Amino acid sequence: MNQEEIKTFLPHREPMLLIDDVATQEDGSVLAHYRIPDKPFYCEGHFPGNPIVPGVILCEIMAQACFVLHLDALKNSTLLYRGMNNVKFRSVVKPGDACVITARLVESKGNLYVCDAQLSVAGKRCCQGTLTIATVPTGD
């Protein structure tokens, strides 16, 4: 699924649409890609002369990949964070880096979904965590 197809179900738009493409794998997990722009707005002051992608942006990239696991739940709803557990930042991500994101559903209960996700650059794990997201009716 390319970025234009992603826009048909995710409400995010540039500059906060943080997935370039995504595919569902045979095991039910997803594999997504995102190339960090050369001069992203979120690196302007983080840090001058040594830009590093903020950890919260890495978590958002992973969350957007997780949303793809729940396309049916997106009908008339928005998926929102409900929690992040065991998030670890193992290596910095810089402007221009090509990120590979994997995500899989661990548990679902009612409108809550628990997913494990990780983000890597050049085969090196940079961020990982367990994200809990919930469907919320659109407009709330």
Buried (B, 14 or more C-beta within 10 A) or exposed (E): BEBEEBEEBBEBEEEEBBBBEBEEEEEEBBBBBBEBEEEBEBBEEBEEEEBBBBBEBBBBBBBBBBBBBBEEBBEEBBBEEBEBEEBEBEEBBBBEBEBBBBBBBEEBEEBEBBBBBBBBBEEEBBBBBBBBBBBEEEEE
